[in-house]
Structure formats: C-alpha cells, structure tokens
Amino acid sequence: MSAKDGRTLILGSHVDAADPIAGARDRGAQVVQFCLSDPQSWTPPAVEYAGGADALRADAAAAGVGLYVHAPYVINVASLNNRIRIPSRKLLQQTVSLAAACGARGVIVHGGHVTANDDPATGYDNWRKAIDGLDLPVPLLIENTAGGQHAMARFLESIVMLWDAISAADGADQVGLCLDTCHAHAAGLELVGLTGRLRAITGRIDLVHANDSRDAFGSGADRHANLGQGLADPAGLHDVVDTAGCPALVETPGDPEAQAADIAWLRGA
C-alpha cells in the first residue's frame, strides 16, 4: 500500500537491541527502533550487537535497514529538579553520540514534564537550554506524551509552547517530532487530520509510532494494543501513517509474528 501522496510506506517495529537486523528480517521491517540501555534506568548506553557500533552501522546499511534509537524513559530535561535535569542531559548526550556511531537516523526522547507547583514556562526554557547545550550529529525527535496535566508535549497547546521555546535554540534544525498514535489518542487528540495540525506547529514530522490503545479516548493512559484490536480509531491510525510523510514503526505487544501482522495491517494486507 502507498501513502496518500503516492509514496511507498516505510514501516517497521521496535526490536531487541542484541540484533536489530535479525529483528527487521523476522518482521519484514524496513526500519527498526531499539534501546541502547535499560529504558527504565540511568545506565549509560552500550551497543549489544556483535562487533559493536561500526559493525551495526555497516551491516544495517548492507541490509537496507534504517535504524532509530529510543532514549531512556527516565530522561526529563524539562525538570526543575537539578538531580533529574542534569543527569538527563548527560544521558541524552551519551545516547545521541552512540546512536550516531551506530548510523541511526534519529534518537527519540519523551517530552518530559514539570510538577504541579512549577511554572511550565521554566520547563519549556529548560528544553531550549538543553538543545543549546547538546551536540546533535543526528536528529533528536521529541515524542508526544499520553498523560500528565503538566507534560511538555501532550496537548497541541503545549507542543506550540515547546516548539516556540526550541526554535530559539542553536541546533533547533536538528530537532524533530515523533508522533505516537496511542499517546495522541490517550491525550484526547483526534487522529484524522492530526498530521496536518502538528505540521502547522512544528513544520515537520520525522517518525510515527503506530500503536493502538487499550484505553478510551482522552484517558491519559499509555497502554499499547495491536493494531485494529484496541480503542483507537482505525481510520485515524491509517490516516496518520498515510499522511505523515515519514517512516512509521509499531511498538505493539507480542512476538515478531504479531508485529509483522501489525505491519501488514498498516499496509492494508
């Protein structure tokens, strides 16, 4: 199946870091995403692939597989807490640098949040400072988030403020958007037409996380479901992938066969 502008869809999946190329082969994926460390911890990144970063870069290029790296979920560069913000910047830089060595096309990072007692404007400015201080040899793709009233990238209004802040930073041209459909559904954002609304804010969409949702529209819950088996609008899921103008990958439950089925669902097979 082709996108609405006639392009061939480029689709893939999140895979195990030990062998992303085998993960792509097992799923019929053209692009894959993996982590370079435990996403729930502050562990510094490392390459699990045999032969290290150089071998992964060369082997992925030979196989025609595009690589993306997801940064640890603990990173929150918006935080006003120095014990969170400063280690977040350090870990994010380490992840971006190693991802570049692997030949990754981009690094995905969550938008982060502030607390109820914080001024959100300070959180957005912390994002500007973070971008100012990062060396970005590959694009940094900020992912919209599912829940949290004080999240930096949940609602369209918050994404406007985030992009306004980032646009003032050196290196802003290396910052893009990763659109997660489950997160958007959970945030109460209608999927049909969403790519146009977001592109009007950010100027770009670099990657789609094509995920269904186990929970109701506007629930704020981040629980992924296999495509066509959850509560997200099926037409909206297809609309996002077909109109985003970028690769899309699934982060759905199950084994490689289940994710291959999700990729086939996106292709309309």
Sequence and secondary structure as in RCSB ss.txt:
>XXXX:A:sequence
MSAKDGRTLILGSHVDAADPIAGARDRGAQVVQFCLSDPQSWTPPAVEYAGGADALRADAAAAGVGLYVHAPYVI
NVASLNNRIRIPSRKLLQQTVSLAAACGARGVIVHGGHVTANDDPATGYDNWRKAIDGLDLPVPLLIENTAGGQH
AMARFLESIVMLWDAISAADGADQVGLCLDTCHAHAAGLELVGLTGRLRAITGRIDLVHANDSRDAFGSGADRHA
NLGQGLADPAGLHDVVDTAGCPALVETPGDPEAQAADIAWLRGA
>XXXX:A:secstr
 B TTS B  EEEE  TT HHHHHHHHT SEEEEESS TTS       STTHHHHHHHHHHHHT EEEEE  TT 
 TT S HHHHHHHHHHHHHHHHHHHHTT S EEEE  B  TTS HHHHHHHHHHHHHH   SS EEEE  S  TT
BSSSSHHHHHHHHHHHTTSTTGGGEEEEEEHHHHHHHT  STTHHHHHHHHHS   EEE  EESS TT     EE
 TTSSSS HHHHHHHHHHS S EEE  SS HHHHHHHHHHHHT 
